[in-house]
């Protein structure tokens, strides 16, 4: 056997150790929350842009500490940004109209309203977020985002 070859026992030990690792708590929380992601009156918005994905393709490394995303549903666009402090969420709903924005987290929910220009801002706890927009008779829900 060469230095690069592993014995069957060694490979089985490595596999056992990998399978015994606990998944990250955030991943477990997102998985457990998945059934509540979309209800009967809600529509899941399409993710059109995500700085975590799209910007990573353009640069080799980044010191970016914020995250932005753009969602669409029909003629409605929702742009959001989680700022550097990882606690402030700002957003813009277009076309601008009165709407209720619920920012959901696993331990808390925050309720804000858009202003006349469709903007909103909220300070939240660090961690994954999901936004639910209530406008007219419809509810639009985003995918869960992490910073």
Secondary structure as a PSIPRED ss2 file (coil, helix, strand):
# PSIPRED VFORMAT (PSIPRED V4.0)

   1 X C   1.000  0.000  0.000
   2 X C   1.000  0.000  0.000
   3 X C   1.000  0.000  0.000
   4 X C   1.000  0.000  0.000
   5 X C   1.000  0.000  0.000
   6 X C   1.000  0.000  0.000
   7 X C   1.000  0.000  0.000
   8 X H   0.000  1.000  0.000
   9 X H   0.000  1.000  0.000
  10 X H   0.000  1.000  0.000
  11 X H   0.000  1.000  0.000
  12 X H   0.000  1.000  0.000
  13 X H   0.000  1.000  0.000
  14 X H   0.000  1.000  0.000
  15 X H   0.000  1.000  0.000
  16 X H   0.000  1.000  0.000
  17 X H   0.000  1.000  0.000
  18 X H   0.000  1.000  0.000
  19 X H   0.000  1.000  0.000
  20 X H   0.000  1.000  0.000
  21 X C   1.000  0.000  0.000
  22 X C   1.000  0.000  0.000
  23 X C   1.000  0.000  0.000
  24 X C   1.000  0.000  0.000
  25 X H   0.000  1.000  0.000
  26 X H   0.000  1.000  0.000
  27 X H   0.000  1.000  0.000
  28 X H   0.000  1.000  0.000
  29 X H   0.000  1.000  0.000
  30 X H   0.000  1.000  0.000
  31 X H   0.000  1.000  0.000
  32 X H   0.000  1.000  0.000
  33 X H   0.000  1.000  0.000
  34 X H   0.000  1.000  0.000
  35 X H   0.000  1.000  0.000
  36 X H   0.000  1.000  0.000
  37 X C   1.000  0.000  0.000
  38 X C   1.000  0.000  0.000
  39 X C   1.000  0.000  0.000
  40 X C   1.000  0.000  0.000
  41 X C   1.000  0.000  0.000
  42 X E   0.000  0.000  1.000
  43 X E   0.000  0.000  1.000
  44 X E   0.000  0.000  1.000
  45 X C   1.000  0.000  0.000
  46 X E   0.000  0.000  1.000
  47 X E   0.000  0.000  1.000
  48 X E   0.000  0.000  1.000
  49 X E   0.000  0.000  1.000
  50 X E   0.000  0.000  1.000
  51 X H   0.000  1.000  0.000
  52 X H   0.000  1.000  0.000
  53 X H   0.000  1.000  0.000
  54 X H   0.000  1.000  0.000
  55 X H   0.000  1.000  0.000
  56 X H   0.000  1.000  0.000
  57 X H   0.000  1.000  0.000
  58 X H   0.000  1.000  0.000
  59 X C   1.000  0.000  0.000
  60 X C   1.000  0.000  0.000
  61 X C   1.000  0.000  0.000
  62 X C   1.000  0.000  0.000
  63 X C   1.000  0.000  0.000
  64 X C   1.000  0.000  0.000
  65 X C   1.000  0.000  0.000
  66 X C   1.000  0.000  0.000
  67 X E   0.000  0.000  1.000
  68 X E   0.000  0.000  1.000
  69 X E   0.000  0.000  1.000
  70 X E   0.000  0.000  1.000
  71 X E   0.000  0.000  1.000
  72 X E   0.000  0.000  1.000
  73 X E   0.000  0.000  1.000
  74 X C   1.000  0.000  0.000
  75 X C   1.000  0.000  0.000
  76 X E   0.000  0.000  1.000
  77 X E   0.000  0.000  1.000
  78 X E   0.000  0.000  1.000
  79 X E   0.000  0.000  1.000
  80 X E   0.000  0.000  1.000
  81 X E   0.000  0.000  1.000
  82 X E   0.000  0.000  1.000
  83 X C   1.000  0.000  0.000
  84 X C   1.000  0.000  0.000
  85 X C   1.000  0.000  0.000
  86 X C   1.000  0.000  0.000
  87 X C   1.000  0.000  0.000
  88 X E   0.000  0.000  1.000
  89 X E   0.000  0.000  1.000
  90 X E   0.000  0.000  1.000
  91 X E   0.000  0.000  1.000
  92 X E   0.000  0.000  1.000
  93 X E   0.000  0.000  1.000
  94 X E   0.000  0.000  1.000
  95 X C   1.000  0.000  0.000
  96 X C   1.000  0.000  0.000
  97 X C   1.000  0.000  0.000
  98 X C   1.000  0.000  0.000
  99 X C   1.000  0.000  0.000
 100 X E   0.000  0.000  1.000
 101 X E   0.000  0.000  1.000
 102 X E   0.000  0.000  1.000
 103 X E   0.000  0.000  1.000
 104 X E   0.000  0.000  1.000
 105 X C   1.000  0.000  0.000
 106 X C   1.000  0.000  0.000
 107 X C   1.000  0.000  0.000
 108 X C   1.000  0.000  0.000
 109 X E   0.000  0.000  1.000
 110 X E   0.000  0.000  1.000
 111 X E   0.000  0.000  1.000
 112 X E   0.000  0.000  1.000
 113 X E   0.000  0.000  1.000
 114 X C   1.000  0.000  0.000
 115 X C   1.000  0.000  0.000
 116 X C   1.000  0.000  0.000
 117 X C   1.000  0.000  0.000
 118 X C   1.000  0.000  0.000
 119 X E   0.000  0.000  1.000
 120 X E   0.000  0.000  1.000
 121 X E   0.000  0.000  1.000
 122 X E   0.000  0.000  1.000
 123 X E   0.000  0.000  1.000
 124 X C   1.000  0.000  0.000
 125 X C   1.000  0.000  0.000
 126 X C   1.000  0.000  0.000
 127 X C   1.000  0.000  0.000
 128 X C   1.000  0.000  0.000
 129 X E   0.000  0.000  1.000
 130 X E   0.000  0.000  1.000
 131 X E   0.000  0.000  1.000
 132 X E   0.000  0.000  1.000
 133 X E   0.000  0.000  1.000
 134 X E   0.000  0.000  1.000
 135 X E   0.000  0.000  1.000
 136 X C   1.000  0.000  0.000
 137 X C   1.000  0.000  0.000
 138 X E   0.000  0.000  1.000
 139 X E   0.000  0.000  1.000
 140 X E   0.000  0.000  1.000
 141 X E   0.000  0.000  1.000
 142 X C   1.000  0.000  0.000
 143 X C   1.000  0.000  0.000
 144 X C   1.000  0.000  0.000
 145 X E   0.000  0.000  1.000
 146 X C   1.000  0.000  0.000
 147 X C   1.000  0.000  0.000
